[in-house]
Amino acid sequence: MLKRVTLVFLMMCSAITMLFVASKNSVGESTISLEEPGVFKISLMIIGGLFLFPLILSLFSNSVIKMINIAYQSIIVLTFLGLIPIGFMIPNGITTILVSVLGTLLSIMSIVVLVMDKTSRSPRNRNARTSHY
């Protein structure tokens, strides 16, 4: 459980880091910037709210809840993957690319930990370990 919560928390930290990088490299009026602290705080709260759901789900060991968490985190993986080509399109986008790759790797590792934990606690494996012939 600690691994699952830690990985989701690190994913949230990488998303917040991406928000800071995006606000530092703002290129227009309709993008987020640090010059408007109200909009920036709202964006931080939205990211916190979006990551609150998988953070709470990672506390449970039920297989159905884990499948829901895997589906939700798959959307997060796609979001980080979508940010990688955007980093090539913006000026000085190497930081965006690096944080996106880090977020993608953390998301994939989190999904792998969820899947491996699901298979190690399946009823078939549990019976095989506890049965004494």
C-alpha positions as CSV (number, residue, x, y, z in Angstrom):
1,M,0.0,0.0,0.0
2,L,2.8,2.4,0.8
3,K,4.3,2.0,-2.7
4,R,1.0,2.7,-4.3
5,V,0.4,5.9,-2.3
6,T,4.0,7.0,-2.7
7,L,3.8,6.7,-6.5
8,V,0.5,8.5,-6.8
9,F,1.9,11.3,-4.6
10,L,5.0,11.5,-6.8
11,M,2.7,11.7,-9.9
12,M,0.9,14.6,-8.3
13,C,4.2,16.3,-7.5
14,S,5.3,15.9,-11.1
15,A,1.9,17.4,-12.3
16,I,2.4,20.4,-10.0
17,T,5.9,20.7,-11.2
18,M,4.6,20.7,-14.8
19,L,2.2,23.5,-13.8
20,F,5.1,25.6,-12.5
21,V,7.1,24.9,-15.7
22,A,4.1,25.8,-17.9
23,S,3.5,29.0,-16.0
24,K,7.1,30.0,-16.3
25,N,7.1,29.5,-20.0
26,S,3.8,31.1,-20.8
27,V,3.6,32.4,-24.3
28,G,0.3,34.2,-24.6
29,E,-2.5,36.0,-22.7
30,S,-4.7,32.9,-22.6
31,T,-2.1,30.7,-20.8
32,I,-1.5,30.3,-17.1
33,S,1.2,32.5,-15.6
34,L,2.6,33.3,-12.2
35,E,1.6,36.9,-12.8
36,E,-2.1,36.0,-12.0
37,P,-1.9,34.2,-8.6
38,G,-5.6,33.6,-8.4
39,V,-5.8,31.6,-11.6
40,F,-2.6,29.8,-10.6
41,K,-4.1,28.8,-7.1
42,I,-7.3,27.6,-8.8
43,S,-5.2,25.4,-11.1
44,L,-3.3,24.0,-8.2
45,M,-6.5,23.1,-6.4
46,I,-7.8,21.5,-9.6
47,I,-4.7,19.3,-9.8
48,G,-5.0,18.4,-6.1
49,G,-8.6,17.5,-6.6
50,L,-7.9,15.4,-9.7
51,F,-5.2,13.4,-7.9
52,L,-7.2,13.0,-4.7
53,F,-9.3,10.3,-6.3
54,P,-6.4,7.9,-7.2
55,L,-4.7,8.7,-3.9
56,I,-7.7,7.6,-2.0
57,L,-8.2,4.5,-4.2
58,S,-4.6,3.4,-3.7
59,L,-5.4,2.9,0.0
60,F,-7.8,0.0,-0.7
61,S,-6.9,-3.6,-1.7
62,N,-10.1,-4.6,-3.4
63,S,-9.6,-5.8,-7.0
64,V,-12.5,-3.8,-8.4
65,I,-11.2,-0.6,-6.9
66,K,-7.7,-1.4,-8.2
67,M,-9.1,-1.8,-11.7
68,I,-10.9,1.6,-11.4
69,N,-7.6,3.1,-10.2
70,I,-5.7,1.5,-13.2
71,A,-8.2,3.0,-15.6
72,Y,-8.0,6.4,-14.0
73,Q,-4.2,6.4,-13.9
74,S,-4.2,5.3,-17.6
75,I,-5.8,8.6,-18.4
76,I,-3.0,10.4,-16.5
77,V,-0.4,8.4,-18.5
78,L,-2.1,9.6,-21.7
79,T,-2.0,13.2,-20.5
80,F,1.7,13.1,-19.7
81,L,2.3,11.4,-23.0
82,G,0.4,14.2,-24.8
83,L,2.6,16.8,-23.1
84,I,5.8,15.4,-24.6
85,P,5.2,16.5,-28.2
86,I,4.0,19.9,-26.9
87,G,7.4,20.4,-25.3
88,F,8.9,20.2,-28.8
89,M,6.6,22.9,-30.1
90,I,7.2,25.6,-27.4
91,P,10.4,27.6,-27.1
92,N,12.7,26.3,-24.4
93,G,10.6,23.2,-24.0
94,I,13.3,20.8,-22.8
95,T,12.1,21.2,-19.2
96,T,8.5,20.4,-20.3
97,I,9.8,17.3,-22.0
98,L,11.8,16.1,-19.0
99,V,9.0,16.6,-16.5
100,S,6.5,14.9,-18.9
101,V,8.8,11.9,-19.3
102,L,9.2,11.7,-15.6
103,G,5.5,11.9,-15.0
104,T,4.9,9.3,-17.7
105,L,7.4,6.9,-16.1
106,L,6.0,7.4,-12.6
107,S,2.5,6.8,-13.9
108,I,3.5,3.6,-15.7
109,M,5.4,2.4,-12.6
110,S,2.3,3.1,-10.5
111,I,0.1,1.1,-12.9
112,V,2.6,-1.8,-12.9
113,V,2.7,-1.8,-9.1
114,L,-1.1,-2.0,-9.1
115,V,-1.2,-4.8,-11.6
116,M,1.5,-6.8,-9.9
117,D,-0.1,-6.3,-6.5
118,K,-3.4,-7.5,-8.0
119,T,-1.9,-10.7,-9.4
120,S,0.0,-11.5,-6.2
121,R,-3.1,-11.4,-4.1
122,S,-5.5,-13.3,-6.3
123,P,-7.5,-16.0,-4.6
124,R,-5.8,-18.7,-6.7
125,N,-2.3,-17.7,-5.5
126,R,-3.5,-17.1,-1.9
127,N,-4.9,-20.7,-1.8
128,A,-1.7,-22.1,-3.2
129,R,0.4,-20.5,-0.5
130,T,-1.8,-21.5,2.4
131,S,-2.7,-25.0,1.5
132,H,-0.7,-27.7,3.2
133,Y,-1.0,-31.2,1.6
